[in-house]
Amino acid sequence: MKFYNFVIRYRLLLGFLFLAIAIVTNIYAGFWPAFIAYLVGVVLIFGHFFFGPMRLIQEYMETGDMEGAERILNQIKYPNLLYKPIRSVYYTLKGNIAMMKQDYDGAEKMMKKGLDLGMPMKEAEGASLLQMGMIALQKNDMKTGESYIRSALRKGLPDKENEAAAYLQLCSIMMTKREFRAAKDFFRKAKALKPTTPQIADQIKQIEKYIARMPG
C-alpha cells in the first residue's frame, strides 16, 4: 500500500524518468528494448493527468486532515483533464473545503460544477445537494435551501446522520415559516433516526425543549 501511494505521489516524475531511460535505451539498443520503458512512462504520465492523486486525498479526508487534503488538491493544475467522475469529486471536495472556510460563494461555485458533471453515486449526489441547501440557508435564501434539501432526500443520502441533518434543517425552515405541523413531522423523522453525531444530537435536544409547546 505504501509503495502504491509512493507511485501515485511521484507518478509524473517517475513517468519522465522512464521516458528518459527509454530514450537512452532507444539510442544505444534500438526501439524494441526501449518499448517497455516507453510504455510505463506514458502510462504513468497519463495516469497523473487522467486520474490525479485522489487516493491520497481520500486518506487525508478519512483522518480529518483537511489541510493535507487541500494541499493535494492544489497539486492538480489541470482539473479539466481528469476523468469526468473524478473531476466531479474534485470540485465537490473543493466545495467542501471552501464551505469549512465559510467561503459560501466559492463553495457554491465548486459544488455546482461537481453536480453539473454528474456524481458517480446517487448518495453522493444527495450529499452534494444537501451541502448546496446548507450554503443557501447560510446566505439566507430559504426557498432555494429548502428546494435543495428536499431534492437531497429524494436522491438519497449516504447515512442516517446526513438524513437526520436534512430533516432538522427542514424542521427549522418550517418553524420559521410557522408551519408547525410540518415542523413537528420533520422533527419526529430526524429523532427516529437516532443520530449519534454530537452536533446533530445536541440540536435535537435543543429543539425538543420547546417543539411540544408549538401549536398544531
N, C-alpha and C positions, 0 to 999 in steps of 0.2 A: 504493500500500500504506500509506504514512504517513497519507494522507487517510482511508483506511478505518479505520485504528487510531484516528485522532483522533475519528472519528464514534462508534466503539464506546466510547471512553473518556468522551466527553461526551454520549452519546446521550440521557440523561434531561434534561439541561439544554437541549439542542437541541430536544427534544420540547416542553418547556414554552415555549421561545422561539417555536416555530412556532405553538403554540396561542394564545399572546398575540397574535401577528401576525394569526392567523385571526380572533380575536375583534374586534380593532380594525377589520380589513377588513370583517367582517360588519356591524359597527355603521355604518360610513360608506359601504359599497358594496353590501351585501347578502350573502346566503349563498353564492351560486354563485361569485363572485370569491374568496371565502374558502375554498372547498371544498378546493382542493389543499393549502393550508397546514394545514387541519384534518386531512386525510388523512396528510400527512407527520408531523405532530405525534403523532397517535395511533399510527402505525406505529413511530416511534422510541421512544415510551414503552412500547409493548407489547413491542418487541424487548429493551428494557433488562431487563424483569422475566422474560420468557419464555426468552431465550437467554443473558442475562448477558454478562460480559466474558471468556468462555472463550478467545477467540482471543488476547487479551492475556496470559492465564495461560500458554498454550502457548509463547509466545515466551520468557517467563522460564524455563520448565522446560527448554527446549532449550539455553539458555545456562547452566543450572545455578544460576540465581539464585532459590533457594528463598524467600528473604526477600521478594523482589519478588513472587513468585507468591502468597505468603501475604498480602501487602498487598492484592492484587487480590481474592483470595478473601474477605477480611474486608469488602470493599465490598459483597458480596452479603448484603443484610439479610433477604431473604425467599426462602431457597432452595426452599421448597415451591412457589413459583410458577414455578420453572424447568421447562422441558420435561423429561419423565421421563428420557430417556437423558443429557441434560446434567446433571440433578440427580444421577444415578448417578456421573458423572465428578467432579462437585463433591465428593461425600462421599469418593470414592476418593482424590482429591488431598489432602483434609483429613486422611485417614488416613495417607497417605504422609508428610506434614509432621509429624504427631504422632509417627510412628514415628522419624523423624530426630531428634526431640527426646527420644526414649526415653520418651515417654508412651504406654506399651503399652496401657493400658486405654482411653485416648482413641482411639488408632489402631484398636483392635479394634472399638470402637463405631461409628466412621465407616466402616470397611471393611464391616462387616455391613450398614449402611444402604445402601451402594452395591451390594452383592451382592443384597440383597433387592429392590432396584429393577430389577435385571437390567442386565447390561453390554451395550453396543452391539455388541461383537465377542467371539467365544469366546476369542480370545487375551488380550483384556483381562480377561475373567473368570478365566482361568487365572492371569494375573499377580496378580490380587487374592487368589485362593485361596493362591498361593504366599506372598504377604505375610502372610496370616492364619496360615499354617503357621509362618512365621518368628516372628510375635508369640507364638503358643502355645509355641514352643520357648524363647523368651526368658522366658516365665513358667513354665518347667519342666514344661509339660503335653505330654509327649512323645507320648502317644496321640493327642491332638487334632491336634498338629502333623503327625504322620505322615499322618493321615487327610486333612488339608487339602492337603498336598504331593502325595500320590498323586492326589487329585482334580484338582489343578492340571495334572499331567502328562496325565491323561486328557482334560481340556478342551483342552489345547494351550497352549503358551507362545509369546510373540511372537518370541523369538530363541534362538540356541544358548547365549547367556550365561545367560539365565534357566533354560534347561533344564539346563545343567551345574550351576548352583547348586542346583536342586531335587534332582538325583541325588546331589550331595555331601552335602546335608542328610540324605537317606535313608541314605547310606553311614554318616554319623556316628551316626544313630539305630540302625542295625543293629549297629554296633560296640559301642555302649552296651548293647544287648540281647544281645551276644555271639553274634549270628547272622552269623558271619564270612563264610560263603559268599555270603550276600545282600549283605553289605557290599562284598565284592570285585566282585560283579557290578555294583552301582551305581557303584562307583569306575571300572570299565572304561568304562561308558556315559558318565560325566562326562568322562573323559580323551579318549575317542574324538571328542567334540565340539570339541576343541581350542579352548577358550575363551581369549580374549585379555585379558579384564578382569584387571588386576594382582592384585586381591584373590582372585579365583577361581583364577587360575593359581598363585598362591603357596600356596593351600590344597591344590591338587592335589600340589604338590611336597612339602608337609609330610606329607600322608597317605601318599604313595608311599614315604617313607623306611622305614616300618615295616609297611605293609599286606602286603608279600610274606612277612613273618615270621608272619603270622596263620595259625592252623590252618584247615583246610577249603579 
